[in-house]
């Protein structure tokens, strides 16, 4: 057997170290490959999340735009495109949708909409005037109001939309200085044109007893006293049991049952 020389031992050690180095490099390459794969998966997931988020935002913005465009077209049909227009073409509106009961308007605060009434409170919650689905929905009278605007209290609901549409503007009546500059709204029915004179505004719960439809004289008097004592603004307006009141009701936010309600009394225009 050949004797192992010092040179041979050095070469063997060098060969062994080279083999170990090769195995280490292969291990490092595998580790780096796994890391790159992991990072690529994370990037793909993030891109999917971003794409989905952009899609959802685009969908919401399109909904706002489509609703705004639809109601602008309805305002054109009704003949109330500007603040100076003081007559609503109910004949044409009723041809397009027999559920039309009124029109509410004050352009300088962003209100210019038809008011609907269906056989329940679900139909117009997420439907536009033309029946199309929309998160904006319509302004609509509670179906339990049997004689809208002749009842002591007529209740109208509308969404508090983040783009400032529908009943979002009535939230501004929380502030006294806003009320002082906007004391009335324009209100129209097929039979009569009115000023809706603001008399009170308050916070209530979604299940509050203020959502009421049938009154005797004592209950009317009690309701009037409640309005006077709970209003967050001082209107100085007289309220009596002979008035025909309209409650405009909207959500304070999307995550609670809090409601903000603005009350007006119908005063016929001369």
Protein Blocks (a to p, Z undefined) as FASTA:
>chain_A
ZZddfklmmmmmmmmmmmmmmmmmmmmmmmmmmmmmmmmmmmmmmmmmmmmmmmmmmmmm
mmmmmmmmmmmmmmmmnopabfklccdcfklmmmmomkbnbdcddfknopacdddddfbf
klmmmccfkopacfklpadddfklmbghkambdcddddddfklpajlmmmmmmpmklmmm
mmbccdddfkbccddddfbdcdddfkbcklcfbdcfklmmmmmmmmmmmpcbdehpacdf
kbccddddddfblkbcbdcdddddddddZZ
